[in-house]
Amino acid sequence: MKKKTSLIFILALLSLLAVFLFLKIDGSKKTSNPKESSSKQVVTSTESSASSSLASESSSTSSQEESLTTIEASEAAESHFADEALEASQIKESAEEIMSLEEARLKMREAGIDDSNFGNVDVAKYINEAHDKGEDFISYLKDQGL
């Protein structure tokens, strides 16, 4: 619901901006000529309004396409981050079955390894890797040069 409201607001704002810019550009190109007849001014004004309307519709369509592309990119990014979060969660869960992250960090500190340089997912990955290779956690970290 928020996405739809935001999309409508953005489209309306972009449409107003496009109309304003078009009118400003269109108005700056015209030069006033005191000899013009009033009927010629009416025709010019009508043409300007028609052009503004077409430009607004074109801009609106373009804005909608850009907004849809932005939304699609946003949804793809959200999906990617959701996938990464799920993967990180699974890594931590499997590591917790072997050793708690707190216990692993304590062992790292006791072995003189600064654990502040590692995120929870990093520690969990090392726990899993050490377990998979059948090695002690700290010995594995030292073998890795940490």
SVG drawing of the C-alpha trace seen along z (x, -y; Angstrom):
<svg xmlns="http://www.w3.org/2000/svg" viewBox="-8 -47 57 82">
<polyline fill="none" stroke="black" stroke-width="0.4" points="0.0,0.0 2.8,-2.4 4.5,-1.6 1.4,-2.5 0.9,-5.7 4.6,-6.6 4.4,-5.8 1.3,-8.0 3.0,-10.8 6.2,-10.6 4.3,-10.5 2.2,-13.5 5.3,-15.4 7.3,-14.5 4.3,-15.5 4.0,-18.9 7.7,-19.4 7.7,-18.5 4.8,-20.9 6.5,-23.7 9.8,-23.2 8.1,-23.0 6.2,-26.2 9.3,-27.9 11.3,-26.9 8.5,-27.6 7.9,-31.0 11.6,-32.0 11.7,-31.2 8.9,-33.7 9.7,-37.3 7.1,-39.9 6.2,-41.9 3.9,-44.9 2.7,-44.6 1.1,-41.1 -2.6,-41.0 -4.7,-39.7 -6.0,-36.8 -2.4,-35.7 -1.7,-35.8 -4.8,-33.6 -3.6,-31.1 -0.1,-31.0 -1.6,-30.6 -3.8,-27.7 -0.9,-26.0 1.2,-26.4 -1.5,-24.8 -1.8,-21.9 1.9,-21.4 2.0,-21.5 -0.7,-18.9 1.1,-16.6 4.4,-17.1 2.8,-16.4 1.3,-13.2 4.6,-12.2 6.4,-13.1 3.9,-11.2 4.3,-8.1 8.0,-8.4 7.9,-8.9 5.6,-5.9 8.1,-3.7 11.0,-5.1 9.1,-4.5 8.2,-0.9 11.8,-0.3 12.8,-1.7 10.2,0.4 11.4,3.5 15.0,2.8 13.9,2.2 12.0,5.5 15.0,7.3 17.3,5.8 14.9,6.7 14.7,10.2 18.5,10.4 18.8,9.1 16.1,11.5 18.0,14.4 21.3,13.3 19.5,12.9 18.1,16.4 21.5,17.8 23.1,16.0 20.5,17.3 21.0,20.9 24.8,20.6 24.4,19.3 21.8,22.0 24.1,24.8 27.1,23.3 25.0,22.9 24.4,26.7 28.2,27.2 29.2,24.3 27.5,21.0 28.8,17.8 29.5,16.5 31.6,19.6 33.5,19.3 34.3,15.6 35.5,16.4 37.8,19.1 39.1,16.6 39.9,14.0 41.6,16.6 43.7,17.6 44.7,14.0 42.6,13.5 40.7,10.1 37.1,11.2 35.9,7.6 37.1,7.9 34.5,10.7 30.8,10.5 28.6,13.2 28.2,14.8 31.9,14.8 32.5,16.6 29.7,19.0 31.3,19.8 34.6,20.6 32.8,22.8 31.2,24.7 34.3,25.0 36.4,26.2 33.7,28.8 33.4,30.0 37.2,30.5 37.2,32.2 39.5,29.7 39.5,27.8 38.0,24.3 41.0,22.3 43.5,24.6 41.5,24.0 41.6,20.3 45.3,20.3 45.8,22.5 43.9,19.9 46.4,17.2 44.0,15.5"/>
</svg>
